[in-house]
């Protein structure tokens, strides 16, 4: 009888481990999906940031060109 009790106890432990493994695997899949969504969002934000920096750079360049034009005096008359 002692061996039957040991076998039952081991079976219960194995069932619990399989259940825990399945639960953790599902949780891992969910976390991987969330991570991918966050990576995609981060990539989008990086692209938006780069676009904004390019717009700022263009605005600064246009502003500098505008100031040069204002400071140049036209002596052609």
Secondary structure, DSSP 8 states (H G I E B T S, - for coil): -HHHHHHHHHHHHHHHHHHHHHHHHHHHHHHHHHHHHHHHHHHHHHHHHHHHHHHHHHHHHHHHHHHHHHHS-----
